[in-house]
Structures are given as C-alpha cells and as structure tokens.
Amino acid sequence: MTTTSSWKDRFVIDDGRHLPALVIDEHASTAAGVARFRASCSCGRMPSLPAGSRDQALAVHIAHVKTKTNAPKGPRWLPEGARVIILAVAMLAVWGVCYAGGEAITHEAALTGAPAKAVVLTCVVVGFVLAFGLMVATRRYIAPTRA
C-alpha cells in the first residue's frame, strides 16, 4: 500500500486538474459491514474505482494522476528541490541586478527626490517581470508537467 505523505504526491494531487473525489460506497459498505470507499477524479477521465479504506482510495487516485503527468525535463541527477532553490536564487539575482541598475542610473544622472524614486521603482518592477518570466520559461525543467 502506498502512502500520501510525500510532498510530491501532494503536489500531484493539488495541481488543480486532478482533485480526488472519495465517496463511501453504501452498497459495498453495507455488505462488508465496514466503510468502503470509491475513488474518482475531477478530470473526468478516471472511472469510479472501488477501494477498501480511505488510504487505498487515495493510492488509487495517485496512481491515476501519475499516469497523467510527465517527469520534469531537467537533469535526473539534480533533485527537484535543488532545482527550485537554483531558480529562486536566479530570480533573486535578476531582481537584484535590476535594482542595482536603477540605483546606478540614479547616481549617474544625479537624480534626487521623486524622479530618483521613480527610476528605482521602474527598475524594481522590470526586475520582478524578468524574474517571473524566467520562472515561467524554466517551469518544465523544474517540476512535473501534465501529460
């Protein structure tokens, strides 16, 4: 029996397209004298499969989701957690360079007051846009993708 305690399983379940629907099967429960669960998925592509306990129903759902997601395209030797950390550092570096560029422009042009703040704020916003653009561009190398 598989468990649902790993963070990868929770990511797979919470991807927004594959939400588990666990229902107590009244006919099977009455016949067995114990609560029997039936698992299905919000994507509509998984038949309602009978399972015994709640954990077994979640395991059936996770097995379905794993057939609908692809492995990340990043290198196998680098774990997903390390890829996320590298991405976060790269995003912070992009934002930091843009902020430093705004400060440099302010000092080179000898700007003071509101114009100086506007230049730095503009560079900070550009830094955020570039950093999140980097995140979107590299998402297939970081985390599992939908099939």
LOLUMZA-527522 format. One line per 3 residues: number of its first residue (from 1); their letters; for each residue z, y, x of C-alpha. Coordinates in pm, 1 decimal, m for minus. Example, Ala and Ser with C-alpha at 12.3 -4.5 7.8 and 13.67 -1.06 7.14 Angstrom:
2
1> as> 780.0 m450.0 1230.0  714.0 m106.0 1367.0
//
This chain:
147
1> mtt> 0.0 0.0 0.0  m88.1 344.5 137.3  139.9 642.9 106.7
4> tss> 53.0 1000.9 20.9  283.3 1162.0 272.7  34.6 1267.8 540.9
7> wkd> m88.4 1628.3 538.8  m449.3 1508.4 548.3  m403.7 1325.5 218.2
10> rfv> m253.2 1635.7 59.2  m549.3 1841.4 188.3  m792.4 1594.6 38.2
13> idd> m613.8 1598.8 m296.4  m582.3 1980.9 m301.6  m945.2 2059.6 m217.3
16> grh> m997.4 2186.1 m573.9  m1263.9 1938.1 m679.6  m1067.5 1614.8 m675.5
19> lpa> m743.7 1657.4 m865.9  m570.1 1335.3 m967.7  m508.8 1260.5 m1334.0
22> lvi> m239.1 997.0 m1367.8  m178.6 865.6 m1716.5  61.4 599.0 m1836.5
25> deh> m139.2 316.6 m1991.0  51.9 239.6 m2309.3  m112.2 m96.2 m2380.5
28> ast> m57.3 m233.8 m2031.5  295.3 m87.9 m2018.8  390.9 m248.0 m2347.5
31> aag> 253.8 m584.4 m2240.0  422.7 m573.5 m1898.9  745.6 m409.1 m2013.1
34> var> 715.6 m160.0 m1725.6  529.8 171.4 m1699.3  173.3 106.5 m1580.6
37> fra> m35.6 398.9 m1461.4  m408.1 460.2 m1488.0  m575.0 687.1 m1229.8
40> scs> m879.0 910.6 m1277.6  m1018.9 1218.9 m1106.0  m1109.8 1568.6 m1223.1
43> cgr> m1455.4 1541.6 m1066.1  m1557.1 1301.8 m1346.3  m1718.9 1054.2 m1105.7
46> mps> m1428.6 813.8 m1081.4  m1385.3 556.8 m1356.9  m1036.4 535.1 m1501.9
49> lpa> m892.5 254.9 m1291.6  m577.3 64.6 m1382.4  m299.9 57.8 m1125.8
52> gsr> 59.3 m53.8 m1125.9  302.2 211.2 m1006.9  252.1 584.7 m964.3
55> dqa> 214.3 540.7 m586.8  m55.3 278.9 m636.3  m239.7 512.8 m873.6
58> lav> m226.7 792.5 m613.6  m350.2 549.3 m347.9  m645.7 455.7 m571.7
61> hia> m725.3 826.4 m616.4  m702.7 897.6 m242.3  m936.7 605.4 m173.6
64> hvk> m1185.5 762.4 m418.0  m1155.6 1105.6 m253.9  m1207.8 961.6 93.7
67> tkt> m1543.7 826.4 m20.5  m1641.5 1177.5 m135.4  m1553.3 1370.0 183.0
70> nap> m1714.6 1365.4 525.1  m1537.8 1374.8 858.3  m1533.4 1709.5 1039.0
73> kgp> m1823.7 1765.8 1275.8  m1600.1 1874.9 1562.9  m1531.1 1655.4 1865.2
76> rwl> m1335.5 1338.6 1783.4  m1111.8 1375.5 2088.3  m973.2 1708.7 1962.2
79> peg> m737.5 1670.0 1664.9  m780.9 1886.3 1355.7  m453.5 2068.3 1416.6
82> arv> m568.0 2175.4 1762.3  m899.6 2295.2 1618.0  m715.2 2508.5 1363.3
85> iil> m496.1 2659.3 1636.6  m800.5 2734.5 1854.4  m968.9 2900.8 1556.5
88> ava> m658.7 3110.5 1483.1  m640.5 3224.0 1847.1  m1012.4 3307.9 1847.3
91> mla> m975.8 3506.2 1523.8  m679.5 3696.0 1668.4  m877.1 3766.8 1984.8
94> vwg> m1174.6 3902.5 1786.6  m946.0 4126.5 1583.6  m759.8 4240.3 1897.8
97> vcy> m1082.7 4332.3 2076.3  m1194.7 4538.0 1777.2  m857.3 4714.3 1760.2
100> agg> m865.1 4786.6 2135.1  m1221.5 4912.8 2096.4  m1108.0 5153.0 1824.6
103> eai> m827.7 5281.7 2045.2  m1071.5 5321.6 2336.2  m1317.5 5514.6 2119.7
106> the> m1033.8 5739.2 2000.8  m922.4 5814.8 2355.8  m1274.1 5859.9 2498.6
109> aal> m1374.9 6100.1 2221.6  m1034.8 6276.5 2241.5  m982.0 6234.5 1868.2
112> tga> m647.7 6323.1 1713.4  m496.3 6317.7 1367.4  m687.0 6182.3 1068.1
115> pak> m1019.8 6123.0 1248.4  m844.5 5908.8 1510.4  m670.0 5703.3 1242.4
118> avv> m997.7 5663.1 1052.5  m1177.4 5531.3 1362.9  m898.4 5283.5 1441.9
121> ltc> m875.0 5172.8 1077.5  m1252.3 5120.9 1064.0  m1240.7 4910.8 1380.0
124> vvv> m949.7 4706.8 1242.7  m1141.7 4636.5 919.3  m1451.5 4540.0 1119.7
127> gfv> m1228.5 4309.7 1326.6  m1098.4 4138.4 1013.2  m1451.2 4095.7 878.2
130> laf> m1574.4 3947.0 1205.4  m1268.9 3718.8 1239.5  m1305.0 3577.6 889.1
133> glm> m1680.4 3548.1 940.1  m1601.1 3335.2 1243.9  m1374.0 3120.9 1027.9
136> vat> m1646.5 3066.8 768.5  m1906.4 2992.4 1035.4  m1691.2 2725.5 1202.4
139> rry> m1533.6 2562.4 896.2  m1749.3 2247.5 922.1  m1620.5 2186.5 1274.2
142> iap> m1257.0 2227.4 1174.3  m1183.4 2039.0 851.0  m1338.0 1760.8 640.5
145> tra> m1631.1 1863.4 422.6  m1731.3 1747.2 76.9  m1999.8 1482.4 55.4
//
